[in-house]
Amino acid sequence: MKKLLLPVLLLLPLPVHALTVVATLPSLAAIAKQVGGAQVQVESLTSPHQDPHYADAKPSLIVSLNRADVLVVNGLDLEVGWLPPLLLQSRNARIQKGAAGYVDASQAVRLLGVPKGPIDRAMGDVHPGGNPHFLLDPRSGARVALLVAKSFAKADPPNAATYQQNASALAASLDALAATTTAQFAQIPAERRRIVVYHDSLTYLVDWLGVKQVATLEPRPGIAPSPQHVAEVLQVIKSQNVKVIAQEEFYPKNTGKTLAGLAHGALAVLPGGADFPTETYAVHIKNVAQALRAGL
Ligand SMILES: [Zn+2]
């Protein structure tokens, strides 16, 4: 059998894709794949297990970017620490900032956490355009799907209707998922819907689910928790009877574990993104909500 298989495979035509798509994050890749269907080949530059603020600028990523017709980025400076040099070295005019093949997902969503006054370095790693972690709200994912469909339609007009249909169906199902999950969380008494987070990355998640974030373990974004700050957070946990410390899987867990133990509560570790290509964005969102709910 084995001997026969190889010649047969060689005779089969290679799968032909209308578009080659690269996304910076696995959740964006999962959305792009659902919008593009069989017409597109999609690759994610990062895995759900790594912190997207500090991805490795590996040379292999330049090769991927060089071949892409469309690049989907999160935006709001989330990838500012690693993407710009890779994009420059890709020598691919189709996907440079401002080109038709450059899709900034943040332009589709309602933004939270936009700094009100002037910002400076003392405030830590603040994102000046607003909080970039909007993909943890499926209502943002829905808006991103519609934006991605527009750019695919521009890059590949013959399949425009398919992209738009796929995106509309995905957006409708994500909006429905958002509504049913909100209703589930509303059943939980309000005094239990309080959490402490590690990084300020759950802003959109708590906004969607009606959960209150009472403190962050990082004293400022990107700054590791200091003993003094942790002691202050413990006071807040005790005074507000918080039972859950929530964080994405790629942040250090020691402090959260210790505090959860002192509060007789739980550390809710959330998946860092859709496990592309095996998991859809909707399943990822369900898993995030489930992981949070289990602790409350
Ligand atoms: Zn951040």
Residues whose N, C-alpha, C, O or C-beta is under 5 A from the ligand:
A	BS01	ZN	none
